[in-house]
Amino acid sequence: MVPDPETPICSAKGCRAAAVWVLAWNNPKVHTPERRKTWLACEEHREHLSQFLGCGAF
């Protein structure tokens, strides 16, 4: 099955599941506090990506 191009995909390596979480990440050593990178996570990878990035999920 080919994923719908409108469906956001999980950012975890090798995962092609639909994302249901948005993780906002900032590298304070490099970026100002207001700059955020968005990572997407499926239910299965939310906790792993959140711990990896050291951030909360929204």
Protein Blocks (a to p, Z undefined) as FASTA:
>chain_A
ZZdfklccdfbghiacdcfbdcddddfklmcfklccdddddfklmmmmmmmnopacZZ
